[in-house]
Amino acid sequence: MDQRKVTLTLASLFIAGSAFISVPVAQAEPDATSGKVIQSGPASWYGPGFHGRKTASGETFNTNALTAAHRTLPFGTKVKVVNKKTGKSVVVRINDRGPYAHGRVIDLSKASAQAIGISGVGSVTLAQL
């Protein structure tokens, strides 16, 4: 078989084989094993001006910790936050009150936001663990 036929045969096999390759899609919603979905909406992050100051729970805010502010969840509650755009998730502990910006459902520490790829405002789903 000459080089051209081998190349065409391999190209045909590659194209035919690629139809059977399944590519996983990012999961944008928490599954049933990751807790009860409690809220969806915009999330933002806070940090630089608050680092080292007291939170509403009385602990010192650390922008590098995996924590968040929520209006009503009890302090200490662990919540899985899923970025709907990327499918990335992070588990945060509620230690502050907020957000105070209109329509936001949660304010994440800088580290929490970075973990799921949010640099400004992102759309998230919250699941209580």
Buried (B, 14 or more C-beta within 10 A) or exposed (E): EEEEEEEEEEEEEEEEEEEEEEEEEEEBEBEEEBBEBBBBEBBBBBBEEBBEEEBEBEBEBBBEBBBBBBBEBEBEBBBBBBBBBEBBBBBBBBBBBBBEEEEBBBBBBBBBBBBBEBEEBBBBBBBBE
